[in-house]
Amino acid sequence: MKKKTVATLGVGAAVGAGLGILFAPKSGKETREELKNKITDLRNKVKDLDIEDVKKYVEDKINVIENELKDLDKEKVLKVAKNQAKKIEKECTALAKYVKDKSDPILSDAVNAVKQRALEVTKQVLAKLES
């Protein structure tokens, strides 16, 4: 098997394991700990390989994955979610104003209902992230 194919297979397995863990129904702390353990296991297995090029490639990719995972901390996710909530509120407000100015009250009521529900959903998501 070619070196690059083996390395690609290893990285694919690492990424698949990482994604599987991230989407598992566990708490964030449990998920991050399990992922950390899986990365450590993978790193140990990589160290046992005889092919130096493969070891280096996989090790480099593991480091990249670890650094990306560090960026997935709760504070950054919460900040992104808050920015998205503001954008959603702004867009809903603009739509409600446009519909109010251009159409009948029936359409305006429907848009306001959508806006209200969108704001409720964003508040629920933010509350969950903040807890």
Backbone hydrogen bonds in HBPLUS format (Angstrom, degrees):
<---DONOR---> <-ACCEPTOR-->    atom                        ^
c    i                          cat <-CA-CA->   ^        H-A-AA   ^      H-
h    n   atom  resd res      DA  || num        DHA   H-A  angle D-A-AA Bond
n    s   type  num  typ     dist DA aas  dist angle  dist       angle   num
A0006-VAL N   A0002-LYS O   3.07 MM   4  6.40 157.2  2.12 153.1 158.9     1
A0007-ALA N   A0003-LYS O   2.92 MM   4  6.19 162.6  1.95 153.0 158.2     2
A0008-THR N   A0004-LYS O   2.80 MM   4  5.94 159.6  1.84 146.8 152.8     3
A0009-LEU N   A0005-THR O   2.90 MM   4  6.05 155.2  1.96 143.9 150.9     4
A0010-GLY N   A0006-VAL O   2.94 MM   4  6.23 155.8  2.00 147.6 153.9     5
A0011-VAL N   A0007-ALA O   2.91 MM   4  6.19 163.4  1.94 155.3 159.2     6
A0012-GLY N   A0008-THR O   2.81 MM   4  5.95 159.5  1.86 148.3 154.9     7
A0013-ALA N   A0009-LEU O   2.93 MM   4  6.14 153.4  2.00 145.7 152.7     8
A0014-ALA N   A0010-GLY O   2.99 MM   4  6.25 154.4  2.06 144.9 152.0     9
A0015-VAL N   A0011-VAL O   2.85 MM   4  6.10 166.6  1.87 157.9 160.8    10
A0016-GLY N   A0012-GLY O   2.88 MM   4  5.98 162.6  1.91 147.0 152.5    11
A0017-ALA N   A0013-ALA O   2.90 MM   4  6.03 158.4  1.95 145.7 151.7    12
A0018-GLY N   A0014-ALA O   2.88 MM   4  6.06 158.4  1.93 146.9 153.5    13
A0019-LEU N   A0015-VAL O   2.86 MM   4  6.10 164.6  1.89 155.5 158.9    14
A0020-GLY N   A0016-GLY O   2.91 MM   4  6.01 156.7  1.97 144.9 152.0    15
A0021-ILE N   A0017-ALA O   2.99 MM   4  6.17 155.0  2.06 147.0 153.1    16
A0022-LEU N   A0018-GLY O   2.93 MM   4  6.15 160.3  1.97 149.4 155.2    17
A0023-PHE N   A0019-LEU O   3.10 MM   4  6.24 147.9  2.21 147.1 153.4    18
A0024-ALA N   A0021-ILE O   3.14 MM   3  5.13 163.4  2.16 105.8 110.6    19
A0026-LYS N   A0024-ALA O   2.86 MM   2  5.70 136.0  2.06 107.0  94.0    20
A0031-THR N   A0027-SER O   2.86 MM   4  6.04 162.1  1.89 155.4 161.1    21
A0032-ARG N   A0028-GLY O   2.85 MM   4  6.04 165.2  1.87 152.9 156.3    22
A0033-GLU N   A0029-LYS O   2.99 MM   4  6.13 160.2  2.03 147.8 153.5    23
A0034-GLU N   A0030-GLU O   2.88 MM   4  6.05 160.4  1.92 149.6 155.1    24
A0035-LEU N   A0031-THR O   2.87 MM   4  6.05 158.8  1.92 149.5 155.9    25
A0036-LYS N   A0032-ARG O   2.84 MM   4  6.01 154.9  1.91 145.4 152.7    26
A0037-ASN N   A0033-GLU O   2.97 MM   4  6.24 155.4  2.03 146.2 152.5    27
A0038-LYS N   A0034-GLU O   2.90 MM   4  6.19 155.4  1.96 148.3 155.3    28
A0039-ILE N   A0035-LEU O   2.89 MM   4  6.13 156.4  1.94 151.2 157.4    29
A0040-THR N   A0036-LYS O   2.95 MM   4  6.21 155.9  2.01 146.2 153.0    30
A0041-ASP N   A0037-ASN O   2.86 MM   4  6.12 160.0  1.90 149.9 155.4    31
A0042-LEU N   A0038-LYS O   2.87 MM   4  6.09 160.7  1.91 147.5 152.9    32
A0043-ARG N   A0039-ILE O   2.81 MM   4  6.01 160.8  1.85 149.5 155.2    33
A0044-ASN N   A0040-THR O   2.93 MM   4  6.17 157.4  1.98 150.3 155.9    34
A0045-LYS N   A0041-ASP O   2.97 MM   4  6.27 155.3  2.04 149.4 156.2    35
A0046-VAL N   A0042-LEU O   2.84 MM   4  6.09 153.8  1.91 152.7 160.5    36
A0047-LYS N   A0043-ARG O   3.03 MM   4  6.29 149.3  2.12 145.5 153.2    37
A0048-ASP N   A0045-LYS O   3.13 MM   3  5.28 140.0  2.29  99.1 110.2    38
A0049-LEU N   A0046-VAL O   3.05 MM   3  5.41 160.2  2.09 111.3 117.6    39
A0055-LYS N   A0051-ILE O   2.97 MM   4  6.25 162.9  2.00 155.5 161.0    40
A0056-LYS N   A0052-GLU O   2.92 MM   4  6.13 164.4  1.94 154.0 157.4    41
A0057-TYR N   A0053-ASP O   2.98 MM   4  6.14 166.9  2.00 147.8 151.8    42
A0058-VAL N   A0054-VAL O   2.90 MM   4  6.04 174.7  1.91 158.8 160.4    43
A0059-GLU N   A0055-LYS O   2.87 MM   4  5.91 160.5  1.91 147.7 154.2    44
A0060-ASP N   A0056-LYS O   2.87 MM   4  6.01 161.9  1.90 151.9 156.6    45
A0061-LYS N   A0057-TYR O   3.01 MM   4  6.28 157.9  2.06 147.9 153.9    46
A0062-ILE N   A0058-VAL O   2.84 MM   4  6.09 152.5  1.92 150.6 158.6    47
A0063-ASN N   A0059-GLU O   2.99 MM   4  6.28 156.7  2.04 149.3 155.1    48
A0064-VAL N   A0060-ASP O   3.03 MM   4  6.36 153.1  2.10 145.6 153.0    49
A0065-ILE N   A0061-LYS O   2.90 MM   4  6.16 162.4  1.93 151.1 155.5    50
A0066-GLU N   A0062-ILE O   2.85 MM   4  6.09 163.2  1.88 153.4 158.0    51
A0067-ASN N   A0063-ASN O   2.97 MM   4  6.16 160.3  2.00 147.5 152.7    52
A0068-GLU N   A0064-VAL O   2.95 MM   4  6.22 155.0  2.01 149.6 156.7    53
A0069-LEU N   A0065-ILE O   2.90 MM   4  6.14 152.0  1.97 149.7 157.7    54
A0070-LYS N   A0066-GLU O   3.01 MM   4  6.31 144.4  2.14 145.1 154.4    55
A0071-ASP N   A0068-GLU O   3.07 MM   3  5.21 131.9  2.31  97.1 110.0    56
A0072-LEU N   A0069-LEU O   2.96 MM   3  5.13 155.9  2.02 105.2 113.1    57
A0077-VAL N   A0073-ASP O   3.15 MM   4  6.43 163.9  2.18 156.0 160.9    58
A0078-LEU N   A0074-LYS O   2.82 MM   4  5.97 159.7  1.86 151.9 158.1    59
A0079-LYS N   A0075-GLU O   2.94 MM   4  6.13 155.8  2.00 144.1 150.4    60
A0080-VAL N   A0076-LYS O   3.01 MM   4  6.24 163.6  2.04 150.0 153.8    61
A0081-ALA N   A0077-VAL O   2.89 MM   4  6.10 161.4  1.92 150.0 155.8    62
A0082-LYS N   A0078-LEU O   2.86 MM   4  6.09 155.0  1.93 149.9 156.5    63
A0083-ASN N   A0079-LYS O   3.03 MM   4  6.29 158.7  2.07 148.5 154.0    64
A0084-GLN N   A0080-VAL O   2.92 MM   4  6.22 157.7  1.97 151.2 157.7    65
A0085-ALA N   A0081-ALA O   2.84 MM   4  6.07 154.0  1.91 147.2 154.7    66
A0086-LYS N   A0082-LYS O   3.01 MM   4  6.29 155.1  2.07 147.9 153.7    67
A0087-LYS N   A0083-ASN O   3.03 MM   4  6.33 155.3  2.09 146.0 152.8    68
A0088-ILE N   A0084-GLN O   2.86 MM   4  6.12 159.7  1.90 153.9 159.3    69
A0089-GLU N   A0085-ALA O   2.94 MM   4  6.15 163.8  1.97 149.4 153.7    70
A0090-LYS N   A0086-LYS O   2.92 MM   4  6.10 160.2  1.96 147.8 153.4    71
A0091-GLU N   A0087-LYS O   2.92 MM   4  6.13 163.7  1.94 151.8 155.9    72
A0092-CYS N   A0088-ILE O   2.89 MM   4  6.07 161.5  1.92 152.7 158.2    73
A0093-THR N   A0089-GLU O   2.91 MM   4  6.04 158.3  1.95 149.0 155.1    74
A0094-ALA N   A0090-LYS O   2.94 MM   4  6.16 159.3  1.98 148.6 154.3    75
A0095-LEU N   A0091-GLU O   2.92 MM   4  6.12 159.4  1.96 148.3 154.0    76
A0096-ALA N   A0092-CYS O   2.87 MM   4  6.06 163.1  1.90 150.1 154.9    77
A0097-LYS N   A0093-THR O   2.95 MM   4  6.14 160.7  1.99 150.2 155.2    78
A0098-TYR N   A0094-ALA O   2.98 MM   4  6.14 163.1  2.01 148.5 153.4    79
A0099-VAL N   A0095-LEU O   2.90 MM   4  6.08 171.4  1.90 158.0 160.1    80
A0100-LYS N   A0096-ALA O   2.92 MM   4  5.99 157.0  1.97 144.4 151.4    81
A0101-ASP N   A0097-LYS O   2.95 MM   4  6.14 156.3  2.01 148.8 154.8    82
A0102-LYS N   A0098-TYR O   2.92 MM   4  6.04 142.8  2.06 147.7 158.4    83
A0103-SER N   A0099-VAL O   2.87 MM   4  5.44 141.7  2.02 151.3 152.6    84
A0108-SER N   A0104-ASP O   3.25 MM   4  6.49 160.3  2.30 147.5 153.3    85
A0109-ASP N   A0105-PRO O   2.80 MM   4  5.94 153.0  1.87 147.7 153.3    86
A0110-ALA N   A0106-ILE O   3.18 MM   4  6.48 153.9  2.25 143.3 149.8    87
A0111-VAL N   A0107-LEU O   2.97 MM   4  6.24 160.7  2.00 153.4 158.3    88
A0112-ASN N   A0108-SER O   2.93 MM   4  6.13 159.2  1.97 148.4 154.4    89
A0113-ALA N   A0109-ASP O   2.97 MM   4  6.18 145.4  2.10 141.2 150.5    90
A0114-VAL N   A0110-ALA O   3.01 MM   4  6.34 154.1  2.08 146.4 153.1    91
A0115-LYS N   A0111-VAL O   2.84 MM   4  6.13 162.4  1.88 152.7 157.9    92
A0116-GLN N   A0112-ASN O   2.89 MM   4  6.04 163.3  1.91 145.9 150.4    93
A0117-ARG N   A0113-ALA O   3.01 MM   4  6.19 163.2  2.03 147.6 151.9    94
A0118-ALA N   A0114-VAL O   2.86 MM   4  6.03 159.0  1.90 153.4 159.7    95
A0119-LEU N   A0115-LYS O   2.95 MM   4  6.19 158.5  2.00 153.1 158.4    96
A0120-GLU N   A0116-GLN O   2.99 MM   4  6.26 152.7  2.06 145.2 153.0    97
A0121-VAL N   A0117-ARG O   2.92 MM   4  6.15 162.2  1.95 152.3 156.4    98
A0122-THR N   A0118-ALA O   2.99 MM   4  6.20 164.4  2.01 149.6 153.7    99
A0123-LYS N   A0119-LEU O   3.00 MM   4  6.13 155.3  2.06 144.2 151.1   100
A0124-GLN N   A0120-GLU O   2.94 MM   4  6.20 153.1  2.02 147.7 155.2   101
A0125-VAL N   A0121-VAL O   2.94 MM   4  6.22 161.3  1.98 154.4 159.0   102
A0126-LEU N   A0122-THR O   2.96 MM   4  6.13 165.7  1.98 149.3 153.3   103
A0127-ALA N   A0123-LYS O   2.87 MM   4  6.00 156.7  1.92 145.9 152.7   104
A0128-LYS N   A0124-GLN O   2.95 MM   4  6.15 155.4  2.01 146.7 153.2   105
A0129-LEU N   A0125-VAL O   2.97 MM   4  6.23 157.7  2.02 150.6 156.7   106
A0130-GLU N   A0126-LEU O   2.86 MM   4  6.03 147.0  1.97 146.4 155.7   107
A0131-SER N   A0127-ALA O   3.10 MM   4  6.22 126.3  2.40 138.3 150.2   108
A0131-SER N   A0128-LYS O   3.34 MM   3  5.34 142.6  2.49  94.9 105.0   109
